[in-house]
Amino acid sequence: MTTDERRRPDARPRAFEEVLARIEERIGADGLTVGDRLPGERQLAEQLGVGRSSVREALRVLETLGVVASQAGRGPDAGAVLTSRPGNALTDLLRLHLGLATLSMREVIDTRLMIEQWAAARAATANATANAAAPARTAAQTAAQTTEAQAAEAQAAEARTAEAETATARMAEAVAAMDAARDPAEFVKHDIAFHLALAEAAGNRLIVAVMRALRDALRRYAVDAVVRLGDTGGLQDDHRRIHRAIEDGDSVAAAAAVAEHLARAYPDSGPDS
């Protein structure tokens, strides 16, 4: 196939690309979820009417994308198991494009700013709503005429609140760990934990996956930023302001604290740089 043929929208896909599309269809049609096992390589090849080499190549692509985990051997435990590790593939992709300079640091920091401001505001708003609704939920749960739907809704709200509280508690633990960090690399390790917990507090798994990829891809740059700053006291003050605003349910203050924090950490990546 020539380069021009590959560029044409109607160009015939390569065999392994057809296998990828068919496997995707199978996942949707069969209702497969994380932990389910795909048919073996030979069985997939027979079902899809392609060679085993095409199936093998497609499975390697899926494993790189974090969609399956291959297990060697024979018998019921062999084959590819559906998994969910989107952050791994995103991290590798971002790191490569940063290395090739196809993405600038400013673009990455701007992306972090948008994501983290939204996450901080969302977490603060959810915290304020949960605190305001707590008395009503308690009253509803004790009322004799509470319906099953109301009880289920109350339980779901309690679960979301518990997850958010766990995430904000991890933020506080990360701040304490940063206070005790012995070198920039250790500080950045706990800084990443803080910002991932912030994303988790917002309750959006895709945001968490994107944030994990961004932070892992930027780890080296983050260490360099801490070394350049020298004194991490200002960063820690920012962390405490972000955490306090979320706990207080102040979405405006939480978003503003995130913006100030990133401007302090990456002063050369601002709008005028």
GUSE-12695 format. One record per atom (N, C-alpha, C, CB): x, y, z; residue in one letter. Coordinates in steps of 0.2 Angstrom, whole numbers, padded with zeros to 4 digits, always signed. Glycine has a CB too. Example, Ala and Ser with C-alpha at 12.3 -4.5 7.8 and 13.67 -1.06 7.14 Angstrom:
2
+0066-0028+0039A+0062-0022+0039A+0066-0016+0039A+0057-0022+0045A+0064-0011+0035S+0068-0005+0036S+0064+0000+0039S+0070-0003+0029S
//
This chain:
273
+0004-0006+0000M+0000+0000+0000M+0004+0006+0000M-0005+0000+0006M+0003+0011-0005T+0007+0017-0005T+0005+0022+0000T+0006+0020-0012T+0009+0027+0001T+0008+0032+0006T+0001+0036+0004T+0013+0038+0007T+0000+0037-0002D-0006+0041-0004D-0012+0036-0003D-0006+0042-0012D-0012+0030-0004E-0017+0025-0003E-0019+0025+0005E-0016+0018-0005E-0014+0026+0009R-0015+0026+0016R-0018+0032+0019R-0008+0025+0020R-0017+0037+0015R-0020+0044+0017R-0027+0044+0014R-0016+0049+0014R-0029+0041+0009R-0036+0041+0007R-0041+0038+0012R-0037+0037+0000R-0047+0042+0013P-0052+0040+0018P-0054+0033+0016P-0057+0045+0018P-0055+0031+0009D-0057+0025+0007D-0052+0019+0006D-0061+0026+0001D-0046+0021+0009A-0041+0016+0008A-0043+0009+0012A-0034+0018+0010A-0041+0004+0010R-0042-0003+0013R-0038-0003+0019R-0041-0009+0008R-0041-0004+0025P-0037-0005+0031P-0033-0011+0031P-0042-0005+0038P-0027-0011+0035R-0023-0017+0036R-0027-0022+0040R-0016-0015+0039R-0024-0028+0039A-0028-0034+0042A-0029-0033+0049A-0024-0041+0040A-0023-0031+0053F-0024-0031+0060F-0029-0025+0062F-0017-0030+0063F-0030-0020+0058E-0034-0015+0060E-0041-0017+0059E-0033-0009+0055E-0043-0022+0054E-0049-0025+0054E-0051-0029+0060E-0050-0029+0047E-0045-0032+0062V-0046-0037+0068V-0048-0032+0074V-0040-0041+0069V-0044-0027+0075L-0046-0022+0080L-0053-0020+0080L-0041-0016+0080L-0055-0018+0074A-0062-0016+0074A-0067-0021+0076A-0064-0013+0067A-0066-0028+0073R-0070-0033+0075R-0070-0035+0082R-0068-0039+0071R-0064-0035+0085I-0064-0036+0093I-0068-0031+0096I-0056-0036+0095I-0067-0024+0094E-0071-0019+0098E-0079-0020+0097E-0069-0012+0094E-0081-0023+0091E-0088-0024+0090E-0090-0030+0095E-0089-0026+0083E-0086-0035+0095R-0087-0041+0100R-0088-0039+0107R-0082-0046+0099R-0083-0034+0109I-0084-0032+0116I-0090-0028+0117I-0078-0027+0118I-0093-0024+0113G-0099-0021+0113G-0105-0026+0113G-0100-0015+0108G-0105-0030+0108A-0111-0034+0106A-0111-0040+0112A-0110-0038+0100A-0106-0042+0115D-0106-0047+0120D-0106-0045+0127D-0100-0052+0119D-0106-0038+0127G-0107-0035+0134G-0101-0037+0138G-0113-0037+0137G-0095-0038+0135L-0089-0039+0139L-0087-0033+0143L-0083-0042+0135L-0084-0035+0149T-0082-0030+0154T-0075-0031+0156T-0087-0029+0160T-0072-0027+0160V-0065-0028+0163V-0065-0034+0167V-0063-0022+0168V-0060-0039+0166G-0060-0045+0169G-0062-0051+0165G-0063-0045+0175G-0066-0050+0160D-0068-0055+0155D-0062-0057+0151D-0074-0053+0151D-0062-0063+0148R-0057-0065+0144R-0059-0066+0137R-0055-0072+0146R-0055-0064+0132L-0056-0064+0125L-0055-0072+0123L-0052-0059+0121L-0058-0074+0117P-0056-0080+0115P-0049-0081+0113P-0061-0082+0109P-0046-0087+0113G-0039-0088+0112G-0038-0086+0105G-0038-0095+0112G-0031-0085+0104E-0029-0083+0097E-0031-0087+0091E-0021-0083+0097E-0031-0093+0092R-0033-0098+0086R-0041-0097+0085R-0031-0105+0087R-0044-0097+0091Q-0052-0096+0090Q-0054-0089+0087Q-0055-0097+0097Q-0050-0084+0089L-0052-0077+0086L-0050-0077+0079L-0048-0072+0090L-0045-0080+0077A-0043-0080+0070A-0048-0084+0066A-0036-0084+0069A-0051-0090+0068E-0056-0093+0065E-0062-0089+0064E-0057-0100+0068E-0064-0086+0070Q-0070-0083+0070Q-0070-0077+0066Q-0072-0080+0077Q-0065-0073+0065L-0064-0067+0061L-0062-0068+0054L-0059-0062+0065L-0060-0075+0053G-0058-0076+0046G-0051-0073+0044G-0063-0074+0041G-0047-0072+0048V-0040-0069+0047V-0035-0074+0049V-0040-0062+0050V-0028-0072+0048G-0023-0076+0050G-0021-0074+0057G-0017-0074+0046G-0018-0079+0061R-0016-0078+0068R-0011-0073+0069R-0013-0085+0070R-0007-0071+0064S-0002-0066+0064S-0006-0059+0065S+0003-0066+0058S-0011-0058+0061S-0015-0052+0062S-0019-0052+0069S-0021-0052+0056S-0021-0057+0071V-0024-0057+0078V-0019-0055+0083V-0027-0064+0080V-0013-0058+0082R-0007-0057+0087R-0005-0050+0087R-0001-0062+0085R-0005-0047+0081E-0003-0040+0081E-0008-0035+0084E-0002-0038+0073E-0015-0037+0082A-0020-0033+0085A-0020-0033+0093A-0027-0035+0083A-0019-0039+0096L-0019-0040+0103L-0013-0036+0106L-0018-0047+0105L-0007-0036+0102R-0001-0032+0105R-0003-0024+0105R+0005-0033+0100R-0007-0022+0100V-0009-0015+0100V-0014-0014+0106V-0012-0013+0093V-0018-0018+0107L-0023-0017+0112L-0020-0018+0119L-0028-0023+0112L-0014-0022+0120E-0011-0022+0126E-0007-0015+0127E-0006-0028+0126E-0004-0013+0122T-0001-0006+0122T-0005-0001+0124T+0003-0004+0116T-0012-0001+0122L-0017+0004+0123L-0020+0003+0130L-0022+0004+0118L-0018-0002+0134G-0020-0004+0141G-0027-0007+0141G-0020+0003+0144G-0029-0010+0135V-0036-0013+0135V-0036-0020+0137V-0039-0012+0128V-0031-0024+0135V-0030-0031+0137V-0023-0032+0141V-0031-0035+0131V-0023-0037+0144A-0017-0040+0147A-0016-0047+0145A-0017-0039+0155A-0011-0049+0142S-0010-0055+0139S-0007-0060+0144S-0006-0055+0133S-0009-0066+0145Q-0006-0071+0149Q-0004-0077+0145Q-0012-0073+0155Q+0002-0079+0147A+0005-0084+0143A+0003-0091+0146A+0013-0084+0143A+0004-0096+0142G+0002-0103+0144G-0003-0106+0140G+0001-0103+0152G-0006-0111+0143R-0011-0115+0140R-0017-0116+0145R-0009-0121+0137R-0023-0118+0143G-0028-0119+0147G-0033-0113+0148G-0026-0122+0153G-0037-0114+0153P-0042-0108+0155P-0039-0102+0157P-0047-0111+0160P-0033-0102+0159D-0030-0096+0162D-0026-0092+0156D-0026-0097+0168D-0025-0095+0150A-0021-0092+0145A-0025-0087+0141A-0018-0097+0140A-0022-0083+0137G-0026-0078+0133G-0026-0071+0135G-0033-0080+0132G-0030-0067+0132A-0030-0060+0134A-0036-0058+0138A-0030-0056+0127A-0035-0055+0144V-0040-0053+0148V-0041-0045+0147V-0038-0054+0156V-0048-0043+0147L-0049-0036+0146L-0047-0032+0153L-0057-0035+0145L-0044-0027+0152T-0042-0023+0158T-0044-0016+0156T-0034-0024+0160T-0042-0011+0161S-0043-0004+0160S-0037+0000+0163S-0050-0002+0163S-0032+0002+0158R-0027+0006+0161R-0026+0011+0156R-0020+0001+0161R-0031+0016+0155P-0030+0021+0149P-0024+0026+0151P-0036+0025+0149P-0023+0026+0157G-0017+0031+0159G-0011+0029+0157G-0017+0032+0167G-0009+0023+0156N-0003+0020+0154N-0002+0023+0147N-0002+0013+0154N-0007+0021+0142A-0006+0023+0135A-0005+0031+0135A-0012+0020+0131A-0009+0034+0138L-0009+0042+0138L-0003+0044+0140L-0015+0045+0142L+0000+0042+0145T+0007+0044+0148T+0012+0043+0143T+0009+0040+0154T+0012+0037+0140D+0017+0036+0134D+0017+0041+0129D+0017+0029+0132D+0010+0042+0126L+0009+0046+0121L+0011+0053+0122L+0002+0046+0119L+0009+0056+0128L+0011+0063+0130L+0019+0063+0131L+0008+0065+0137L+0022+0059+0134R+0029+0059+0135R+0033+0059+0128R+0032+0053+0139R+0031+0055+0123L+0034+0055+0117L+0033+0062+0113L+0031+0049+0112L+0027+0064+0113H+0026+0071+0110H+0029+0077+0113H+0018+0072+0109H+0030+0076+0120L+0034+0081+0123L+0041+0081+0121L+0033+0081+0131L+0044+0075+0121G+0051+0074+0118G+0052+0076+0111G+0053+0067+0119G+0047+0075+0107L+0048+0077+0100L+0046+0084+0099L+0043+0073+0096L+0044+0088+0104A+0042+0095+0104A+0036+0096+0100A+0048+0099+0102A+0032+0091+0099T+0026+0093+0095T+0020+0096+0100T+0023+0086+0092T+0022+0095+0107L+0018+0098+0112L+0022+0103+0116L+0014+0093+0116L+0020+0109+0117S+0024+0113+0121S+0022+0113+0128S+0023+0120+0119S+0027+0115+0133M+0025+0115+0140M+0020+0119+0142M+0032+0117+0144M+0019+0125+0138R+0014+0129+0139R+0007+0126+0138R+0014+0136+0135R+0007+0122+0132E+0000+0119+0131E-0001+0114+0136E+0001+0115+0124E+0004+0110+0139V+0002+0105+0144V+0000+0108+0150V+0009+0101+0145V+0003+0114+0152I+0002+0117+0158I-0005+0120+0158I+0007+0123+0160I-0007+0123+0152D-0014+0126+0151D-0019+0120+0152D-0014+0129+0144D-0017+0114+0149T-0022+0109+0150T-0023+0107+0157T-0020+0103+0146T-0017+0107+0161R-0018+0105+0168R-0022+0111+0171R-0011+0105+0171R-0021+0117+0170L-0025+0122+0173L-0032+0121+0172L-0023+0129+0170L-0034+0120+0166M-0041+0119+0164M-0044+0113+0168M-0043+0118+0157M-0041+0108+0168I-0043+0101+0171I-0043+0102+0179I-0039+0096+0170I-0038+0105+0182E-0038+0106+0189E-0042+0111+0192E-0030+0107+0191E-0043+0116+0188Q-0048+0122+0191Q-0055+0119+0191Q-0047+0128+0186Q-0057+0115+0185W-0063+0112+0185W-0064+0107+0191W-0064+0109+0178W-0059+0103+0192A-0059+0097+0197A-0060+0100+0204A-0053+0093+0196A-0056+0106+0205A-0056+0109+0212A-0063+0112+0213A-0050+0114+0213A-0065+0116+0208A-0072+0119+0209A-0077+0113+0210A-0073+0123+0203A-0077+0108+0206R-0082+0103+0206R-0082+0099+0213R-0081+0097+0201R-0076+0098+0215A-0075+0095+0222A-0078+0099+0228A-0068+0093+0223A-0076+0106+0227A-0079+0110+0232A-0086+0111+0232A-0076+0117+0231A-0089+0111+0226T-0096+0112+0225T-0100+0105+0228T-0098+0113+0218T-0097+0100+0226A-0100+0093+0229A-0099+0093+0236A-0096+0087+0226A-0094+0095+0239N-0093+0095+0246N-0098+0100+0250N-0086+0098+0248N-0099+0106+0247A-0104+0111+0250A-0111+0108+0249A-0104+0117+0246A-0113+0104+0243T-0120+0101+0242T-0121+0096+0247T-0120+0099+0235T-0115+0092+0248A-0116+0086+0253A-0117+0088+0260A-0110+0081+0253A-0114+0093+0262N-0114+0096+0269N-0121+0099+0270N-0109+0101+0270N-0124+0102+0265A-0131+0105+0265A-0136+0100+0265A-0132+0110+0260A-0135+0095+0262A-0140+0089+0261A-0140+0084+0266A-0140+0086+0254A-0135+0084+0270A-0134+0079+0275A-0140+0078+0280A-0128+0080+0279A-0142+0084+0283P-0148+0084+0288P-0154+0081+0284P-0150+0090+0291P-0156+0083+0278A-0161+0080+0275A-0161+0073+0273A-0162+0084+0268A-0155+0070+0271R-0154+0063+0270R-0155+0059+0277R-0147+0062+0268R-0153+0062+0282T-0154+0058+0288T-0161+0058+0290T-0150+0062+0294T-0165+0063+0289A-0172+0063+0291A-0176+0059+0286A-0175+0071+0290A-0174+0059+0280A-0177+0054+0275A-0176+0047+0277A-0175+0055+0268A-0170+0045+0279Q-0168+0038+0280Q-0172+0036+0287Q-0161+0037+0282Q-0174+0040+0291T-0177+0038+0297T-0185+0039+0296T-0175+0043+0303T-0187+0042+0291A-0194+0042+0290A-0197+0035+0288A-0196+0047+0284A-0203+0034+0291A-0207+0028+0290A-0209+0027+0282A-0213+0027+0294A-0210+0032+0279Q-0213+0031+0272Q-0207+0032+0266Q-0218+0037+0271Q-0201+0032+0268T-0196+0032+0263T-0197+0027+0258T-0189+0032+0267T-0197+0029+0252T-0197+0024+0246T-0190+0020+0245T-0200+0027+0240T-0191+0015+0241E-0184+0011+0240E-0180+0016+0235E-0186+0005+0236E-0183+0020+0231A-0179+0024+0226A-0176+0030+0230A-0184+0027+0221A-0180+0032+0235Q-0177+0038+0239Q-0171+0035+0243Q-0182+0041+0244Q-0172+0029+0246A-0167+0026+0250A-0160+0024+0246A-0169+0019+0253A-0162+0022+0240A-0156+0020+0235A-0152+0027+0233A-0158+0017+0229A-0156+0032+0232E-0153+0039+0230E-0149+0041+0236E-0158+0044+0229E-0151+0040+0242A-0148+0042+0248A-0141+0038+0249A-0152+0042+0255A-0142+0032+0248Q-0136+0028+0249Q-0130+0030+0243Q-0138+0020+0248Q-0133+0031+0237A-0128+0033+0232A-0125+0040+0234A-0132+0034+0225A-0129+0044+0237A-0126+0051+0239A-0121+0050+0244A-0131+0056+0241A-0122+0045+0249E-0117+0044+0254E-0111+0041+0252E-0121+0039+0259E-0112+0037+0247A-0106+0033+0244A-0101+0039+0240A-0108+0028+0239A-0104+0043+0236R-0101+0048+0233R-0097+0053+0238R-0105+0053+0229R-0101+0055+0244T-0098+0059+0249T-0092+0055+0252T-0103+0061+0254T-0093+0049+0253A-0087+0045+0257A-0081+0045+0252A-0089+0038+0258A-0082+0044+0245E-0076+0044+0241E-0073+0051+0241E-0079+0042+0234E-0077+0056+0241A-0074+0063+0241A-0070+0064+0247A-0080+0068+0240A-0073+0062+0253E-0070+0063+0259E-0063+0059+0259E-0074+0061+0265E-0063+0053+0256T-0057+0049+0256T-0052+0053+0252T-0058+0042+0253T-0054+0055+0246A-0049+0059+0242A-0046+0065+0245A-0053+0061+0235A-0050+0069+0249T-0048+0075+0252T-0043+0073+0258T-0054+0079+0254T-0045+0068+0261A-0040+0065+0266A-0033+0063+0263A-0043+0059+0270A-0033+0060+0257R-0027+0059+0254R-0023+0065+0252R-0028+0054+0248R-0027+0070+0251M-0024+0077+0249M-0020+0079+0255M-0029+0082+0247M-0023+0079+0261A-0020+0081+0267A-0014+0077+0269A-0025+0081+0273A-0014+0070+0268E-0009+0066+0269E-0003+0067+0264E-0011+0058+0268E-0004+0069+0258A+0001+0071+0253A+0004+0077+0255A-0002+0072+0246A+0001+0082+0258V+0004+0088+0260V+0009+0087+0266V-0002+0093+0263V+0006+0083+0271A+0011+0081+0276A+0017+0077+0274A+0007+0076+0281A+0016+0073+0269A+0022+0069+0266A+0027+0074+0262A+0019+0064+0261A+0024+0079+0259M+0028+0084+0256M+0032+0088+0261M+0024+0088+0251M+0029+0089+0267D+0033+0093+0272D+0039+0089+0274D+0028+0094+0278D+0038+0082+0274A+0044+0078+0276A+0048+0075+0271A+0041+0072+0280A+0047+0078+0265A+0051+0075+0259A+0059+0077+0260A+0049+0078+0252A+0063+0073+0258R+0070+0074+0259R+0074+0076+0253R+0074+0067+0261R+0070+0076+0247D+0074+0079+0241D+0068+0080+0236D+0079+0073+0238D+0070+0084+0230P+0065+0086+0226P+0061+0080+0223P+0068+0090+0220P+0064+0074+0221A+0060+0069+0218A+0055+0066+0223A+0065+0063+0216A+0057+0066+0229E+0052+0063+0234E+0046+0068+0235E+0055+0062+0241E+0048+0075+0235F+0043+0080+0235F+0038+0079+0229F+0046+0087+0235F+0041+0078+0223V+0036+0078+0217V+0032+0071+0218V+0041+0078+0211V+0035+0066+0220K+0031+0060+0221K+0024+0061+0225K+0035+0054+0225K+0025+0065+0231H+0019+0066+0235H+0015+0072+0232H+0021+0068+0242H+0018+0076+0228D+0014+0082+0225D+0010+0078+0219D+0019+0087+0221D+0012+0073+0216I+0008+0070+0211I+0002+0067+0215I+0012+0065+0207I+0003+0064+0220A-0002+0060+0224A-0007+0066+0226A+0001+0057+0230A-0005+0072+0228F-0010+0077+0230F-0014+0079+0224F-0006+0083+0232F-0011+0080+0218H-0015+0082+0213H-0020+0076+0210H-0011+0085+0207H-0018+0070+0210L-0022+0065+0208L-0028+0064+0213L-0018+0058+0208L-0027+0065+0219A-0032+0065+0224A-0037+0071+0223A-0029+0065+0232A-0034+0076+0221L-0039+0082+0219L-0043+0080+0213L-0034+0088+0217L-0041+0077+0208A-0045+0075+0203A-0050+0069+0205A-0040+0072+0197A-0048+0065+0209E-0052+0060+0212E-0058+0063+0216E-0048+0055+0216E-0057+0068+0219A-0062+0071+0223A-0067+0074+0219A-0059+0077+0228A-0066+0075+0212A-0071+0078+0208A-0076+0072+0206A-0068+0081+0202A-0074+0066+0206G-0078+0061+0205G-0079+0059+0197G-0085+0062+0207G-0073+0060+0193N-0074+0059+0186N-0067+0055+0184N-0074+0066+0182N-0069+0048+0183R-0063+0044+0181R-0059+0046+0175R-0066+0037+0181R-0062+0048+0170L-0058+0050+0164L-0053+0056+0166L-0063+0053+0159L-0056+0061+0170I-0051+0066+0172I-0046+0064+0176I-0055+0071+0177I-0047+0059+0180V-0041+0055+0184V-0036+0052+0180V-0044+0050+0189V-0039+0049+0174A-0034+0045+0170A-0030+0050+0166A-0038+0041+0165A-0033+0056+0164V-0029+0061+0160V-0024+0064+0165V-0034+0066+0157V-0026+0066+0171M-0022+0069+0176M-0016+0065+0177M-0026+0071+0182M-0017+0058+0178R-0012+0054+0179R-0007+0054+0174R-0014+0046+0181R-0009+0054+0168A-0005+0054+0162A-0001+0060+0161A-0009+0053+0155A-0004+0066+0162L-0001+0072+0162L+0005+0072+0167L-0006+0078+0163L+0003+0070+0174R+0008+0071+0179R+0014+0066+0178R+0005+0070+0186R+0013+0060+0176D+0018+0055+0175D+0022+0057+0169D+0015+0048+0173D+0019+0060+0164A+0023+0063+0158A+0028+0069+0160A+0019+0064+0152A+0025+0073+0165L+0029+0079+0167L+0033+0078+0173L+0024+0084+0168L+0034+0072+0175R+0038+0070+0182R+0045+0074+0181R+0038+0063+0183R+0048+0073+0176R+0055+0075+0176R+0055+0083+0176R+0059+0073+0169R+0050+0086+0172Y+0050+0093+0172Y+0048+0096+0179Y+0044+0095+0167Y+0043+0092+0183A+0041+0094+0189A+0047+0094+0194A+0036+0090+0192A+0051+0089+0194V+0057+0089+0198V+0062+0095+0196V+0061+0082+0197V+0063+0096+0190D+0067+0102+0188D+0064+0109+0191D+0067+0103+0181D+0057+0109+0191A+0054+0115+0193A+0055+0116+0201A+0046+0115+0192A+0055+0111+0205V+0056+0111+0212V+0063+0113+0213V+0054+0104+0215V+0068+0110+0209V+0075+0112+0210V+0076+0119+0209V+0079+0107+0206V+0073+0122+0204R+0074+0129+0202R+0071+0133+0207R+0070+0130+0195R+0065+0131+0210L+0062+0135+0215L+0066+0135+0222L+0055+0133+0217L+0069+0130+0223G+0073+0129+0229G+0068+0128+0236G+0077+0135+0230G+0065+0134+0237D+0060+0134+0243D+0053+0131+0241D+0060+0141+0247D+0051+0126+0244T+0044+0124+0242T+0039+0126+0247T+0044+0116+0243T+0041+0131+0251G+0036+0134+0256G+0030+0137+0252G+0039+0139+0260G+0031+0140+0247G+0025+0144+0243G+0021+0138+0240G+0028+0148+0238G+0024+0133+0237L+0020+0128+0234L+0015+0124+0240L+0024+0122+0231L+0018+0123+0246Q+0014+0120+0251Q+0009+0125+0253Q+0019+0118+0257Q+0010+0131+0254D+0005+0136+0255D-0001+0135+0250D+0007+0143+0256D+0001+0135+0244D-0004+0134+0239D-0008+0127+0240D-0001+0134+0232D-0005+0122+0241H-0008+0116+0242H-0013+0116+0248H-0003+0110+0244H-0011+0119+0253R-0016+0120+0259R-0022+0124+0257R-0012+0123+0265R-0021+0130+0253R-0026+0134+0251R-0031+0130+0247R-0024+0140+0248R-0029+0126+0242I-0033+0122+0238I-0037+0117+0243I-0029+0118+0233I-0034+0114+0247H-0037+0109+0251H-0042+0112+0256H-0032+0105+0256H-0040+0118+0259R-0045+0121+0263R-0051+0124+0259R-0041+0127+0267R-0050+0126+0253A-0056+0129+0249A-0061+0123+0248A-0054+0132+0243A-0058+0117+0246I-0062+0112+0244I-0066+0109+0250I-0058+0106+0242I-0063+0109+0256E-0066+0107+0262E-0072+0112+0264E-0061+0106+0268E-0070+0118+0263D-0075+0124+0265D-0081+0124+0260D-0072+0130+0265D-0080+0121+0254G-0085+0121+0249G-0085+0127+0245G-0092+0120+0252G-0079+0131+0245D-0079+0137+0241D-0075+0136+0234D-0074+0142+0245D-0080+0135+0229S-0077+0133+0222S-0073+0139+0219S-0083+0131+0218S-0075+0145+0220V-0071+0151+0217V-0064+0151+0220V-0075+0157+0219V-0064+0150+0227A-0057+0150+0230A-0053+0144+0228A-0058+0151+0238A-0056+0139+0227A-0052+0133+0225A-0049+0133+0218A-0057+0126+0226A-0053+0136+0214A-0051+0137+0207A-0045+0142+0207A-0057+0139+0202A-0046+0147+0210A-0041+0153+0210A-0035+0150+0213A-0044+0159+0214A-0035+0146+0219A-0029+0143+0222A-0025+0139+0217A-0031+0140+0228A-0029+0135+0213V-0025+0131+0208V-0022+0135+0203V-0031+0126+0204V-0025+0141+0200A-0022+0145+0196A-0015+0148+0198A-0026+0150+0193A-0016+0150+0205E-0010+0153+0208E-0004+0148+0209E-0012+0156+0215E-0006+0142+0210H-0001+0137+0212H+0003+0135+0205H-0005+0131+0214H-0001+0134+0200L+0003+0132+0193L+0007+0138+0191L-0003+0130+0188L+0005+0144+0192A+0008+0150+0190A+0015+0151+0194A+0004+0157+0191A+0015+0149+0200R+0021+0149+0204R+0025+0143+0202R+0019+0148+0212R+0023+0137+0201A+0027+0131+0199A+0030+0132+0193A+0023+0125+0200A+0026+0135+0188Y+0029+0135+0181Y+0028+0142+0178Y+0025+0130+0176Y+0032+0147+0181P+0032+0154+0179P+0034+0155+0172P+0036+0158+0184P+0038+0151+0169D+0040+0152+0162D+0035+0149+0157D+0047+0149+0161D+0029+0146+0160S+0024+0144+0155S+0018+0148+0155S+0023+0136+0157S+0018+0154+0157G+0012+0158+0157G+0011+0161+0150G+0014+0164+0162G+0005+0165+0150P+0003+0167+0143P+0007+0171+0140P-0004+0170+0144P+0012+0174+0143D+0017+0179+0140D+0024+0176+0138D+0018+0185+0144D+0024+0169+0140S+0031+0166+0139S+0031+0163+0132S+0032+0160+0144S
//
